[in-house]
Each structure stands twice: as structure tokens, then as C-alpha cells.
Amino acid sequence: MEFDCESVRRLLGKYKFRDLTVEELKNVNMFFPHFKYSMDTYVFKDSSQKDLLNFTGTIPVMYQGHTYNIPIRFWILDSHPFAPPICFLKPTANMGISIGKHVDAQGRIYLPYLQNWSHPKSVIVGLIKEMIAKFQEELPLYSLSSSDEARQVDMLAYIAKITEGVSDINSKSWTNYEIKPVNKITVVGNGELGIACILAISAKGIADRLVLLDLSEGTKGGTMDLDIFNLPNVEISKDLSASAHSKVVIFTVNSLGSSESYVDVVQSNVDMFRALVPALGHYSQHGVLLVASQPVEIMTYVTWKLSTFPAYRVIGIGCNLDSQRLHYIITNILKAQTSGKEVWVIGEQGEDKVPMWSDQEMSHSSQVQLSNRAMELLKGYYDINSEVFLSLPCILGTNGVSEVIKTTVKEDTVTEKLQSSASSIHGLQQQLKL
């Protein structure tokens, strides 16, 4: 199909870099001449709308010896080529979406190429080539049985609503289409603590999928231990996008900085998190971040600041993490417990580790008692105005911390201890470069 430059140029009348965009699309047509171009209304997450150029077609994907033509749709932003396209699968009525690390339930496509988009290095042809390569590893669509096709029509109508100008996502047709949620957990770091987390979660059977992000260079490090166990549903990857759509992301990684200054050692951890947290937050935007990296109070704060997540979805869980405590925390977030009871996570404060909550306060109707700490933002509690994370008893739910519990122990004692700890930690945070 011949590419009509003038027609496309007219469609791009309001685009900031029209000529650059036309030249790139002309190059796309050389490799993929069957794409069809049009202007339609795209609805963004904030419900704003904009008329954007988009093109649809299929890309050939070789999977297990067979070639599949995967239908896709690209939306070109008016700031292209300095902003990446928005990409969706465009399944037909007899196709179902395989939710995975590169595709969500609505068919939106997530790739490292998109995240790292940078003009002029990044181009649409390169994006499509990476898309083909990733889909060869994990096919994004599957054939539906005839009994499922009617419900698939409802799902496609919903996808059309969010990508073609209609923002009513609570349509009756969509609420009747159910997608089984996948309990996916990602553990960041393949040290002893990371391996222990993987083994504990796998043993309890509380996750449908487990991803271990191996950040070591060259050797496999501690991941060799996992090869011995041959654990089901466990993926080891160096690609951060493998964590996509995790309900829980657990940070166990620590920098091996050799600086003598304590502040410098902590700063090396901060520098490492600066590269990790924004990307992992992007891939799991609705997840809960658990921080076991040290010092946990500081690194929980750092993770919160770098992630843009609300504070209740960033929780410090410390390094003294046993399998029972990890199990309780994660199952409450995943709501895997059939009883539906909430769990109290109990904290202790002060260098002498004197408990500041009574036995009665450490119990709940679920009869679960945990004596380890859970870090939560203290600003606004006990006359603390600085942004620090310290141990508090709290109730966990699917969105993280749903409630923080105040103690009935003598208020002055608690306030004094917490304020002292908060002041010390805040002072160290002020010396770090975020």
C-alpha cells in the first residue's frame, strides 16, 4: 500500500513536529506497508480527550514454530517523536488477551523500549521489532472457544470505549465480563534475603506467579540455589519489565558500597534505588511496595519519595523477616485468606526495644499477633511534623495500610520515644541526595 505523505501531513495539522512525524511514518510504511492511518479521539486516564493520529494492522510473530498475525493499534501523541506512542492490542471477537508482563487486561502494551524512549535514538520501527521479539517469548493473545466469544465482544466494546473517545468505563457490558485476577509478586534482589523470600512465598503457595529480579552482573549469584529446587511459577529475570502488574514488590537489595562514612553507604543505596523504584513503580502502578533493604526506615522513605505512590502503599518490613510474618503481610495485601479477617502488624520503638503497646492492643479478632515492625509514615502522629517512617501497629488491606492504631500506653512516654527516633532519622535523611 502506497504511503500518502500529503494526506498524513494534513491529518497532522496540529502536531508540533509534523514533518519529523511524517518522515518516521513513511519509514514505518516501508517495513509494514499494510498499516491503516486515521484520526480518532483518545481518552486519557484523567478523562481528558485529544484527537490523535493512530494506525492499525498486524505484526508477524513466530511462536513455537507457528506464525501468528497479532493485531495492534498505535496512537501517536502530538509531541511525537519526543514522546513514545501509546500501544494496544486490537483483538478480534475470537481472541482473548493473555495478561502478562508486557500486556494488561485492557490490551495496553508495556515494553522497555517505550519506557526508555529517547529521540532520535528511538523510532517506531525499532519499537515494533522489540514488540515482535517480546511477543515471541510470551504470546499476548489466544483463541477463544465459541462459548466465550459473546463475552469477548463485551470486552472489546469496553476497550473501544477507553481508546476511541468514550470514558464510561462502568458500562454494564464490562461488569459482566470477569477476568480472574493474578496474584503476582516480585522480589528485587537475589541475595540471601531475596532467595529466602522467594522460597517462603513459594512454600506457602500464596502467589500465582513469582518473579525474582536478579540485579547481579555476570554470575547468577544466589539464583543458583533456586535452580536446585526447580520451583513452579518462578521466573528469574534481569529485565525490570518482568515485574509488570505485580500486586506486591519486595525490595531486598542492598548496595555493596565500601565507603567508610555511614551516610555514604546509605547514599549508595539511595543511588541504586533511584534507578529501580521509578521503573518498578511504573510497571506495577497499583501494587504495594514492601521495603526490607537497610536501613529500613530510610529506604522506606526513599522508596516512597521516588515512587510517587501514596504513603499507605509503601511499607517498611525490616530485615528480621521470618516466613510466618512475611506470609501474614502478603496474604492480607492479596486478600488470600478465606476468613477475610484483618491482621495487626505490631511495632516496637526505641533502642532498648521496649514495647509501647499492651498485649490487649496487640490482639485482634483474628487472634493473630506479630511482634515485628511495620514502617509507616509518622507525619501527623504524636506531634511529629517531619516525613519519617517508623514502626506503628497498623491494619493491612489490599491497598496497603488501611489504619494506624494509637496506643493507650501513657501518651508522654510514647511521644517522647517516637519524637526522638523521628528527629534522628530525619537528620540523616536531610544529608542524602534524592
C-alpha positions, 0 to 999 in steps of 0.5 A: 500500500502506497504511503500518502505523505500529503494526506498524513501531513494534513491529518497532522495539522496540529502536531508540533513536529509534523514533518519529523512525524511524517518522515518516521511514518513513511519509514514505518510504511516501508517495513509494514506497508499494510498499516491503516492511518486515521484520526480518532479521539483518545481518552486519557486516564484523567478523562481528558480527550485529544484527537490523535493520529493512530494506525492499525494492522498486524505484526508477524510473530513466530511462536513455537514454530507457528506464525501468528498475525497479532493485531495492534493499534498505535496512537501517536501523541502530538509531541511525537517523536519526543514522546513514545506512542501509546500501544494496544492490542486490537483483538478480534471477537475470537481472541482473548488477551493473555495478561502478562508482563508486557500486556494488561487486561485492557490490551495496553502494551508495556515494553522497555523500549517505550519506557526508555524512549529517547529521540532520535535514538528511538523510532517506531520501527525499532519499537515494533521489532522489540514488540515482535521479539517480546511477543515471541517469548510470551504470546499476548493473545489466544483463541477463544472457544465459541462459548466465550466469544459473546463475552469477548465482544463485551470486552472489546466494546469496553476497550473501544470505549477507553481508546476511541473517545468514550470514558464510561468505563462502568458500562454494564457490558464490562461488569459482566465480563470477569477476568480472574485476577493474578496474584503476582509478586516480585522480589528485587534482589537475589541475595540471601534475603531475596532467595529466602523470600522467594522460597517462603512465598513459594512454600506457602503457595500464596502467589500465582506467579513469582518473579525474582529480579536478579540485579547481579552482573555476570554470575547468577549469584544466589539464583543458583540455589533456586535452580536446585529446587526447580520451583513452579511459577518462578521466573528469574529475570534481569529485565525490570519489565518482568515485574509488570502488574505485580500486586506486591514488590519486595525490595531486598537489595542492598548496595555493596558500597565500601565507603567508610562514612555511614551516610555514604553507604546509605547514599549508595543505596539511595543511588541504586534505588533511584534507578529501580523504584521509578521503573518498578513503580511504573510497571506495577502502578497499583501494587504495594511496595514492601521495603526490607533493604537497610536501613529500613526506615530510610529506604522506606522513605526513599522508596516512597519519595521516588515512587510517587505512590501514596504513603499507605502503599509503601511499607517498611518490613525490616530485615528480621523477616521470618516466613510466618510474618512475611506470609501474614503481610502478603496474604492480607495485601492479596486478600488470600485468606478465606476468613477475610479477617484483618491482621495487626502488624505490631511495632516496637520503638526505641533502642532498648526495644521496649514495647509501647503497646499492651498485649490487649492492643496487640490482639485482634479478632483474628487472634493473630499477633506479630511482634515485628515492625511495620514502617509507616509514615509518622507525619501527623502522629504524636506531634511529629511534623517531619516525613519519617517512617517508623514502626506503628501497629497498623491494619493491612488491606489490599491497598496497603495500610488501611489504619494506624492504631494509637496506643493507650500506653501513657501518651508522654512516654510514647511521644517522647520515644517516637519524637526522638527516633523521628528527629534522628532519622530525619537528620540523616535523611536531610544529608542524602541526595534524592 
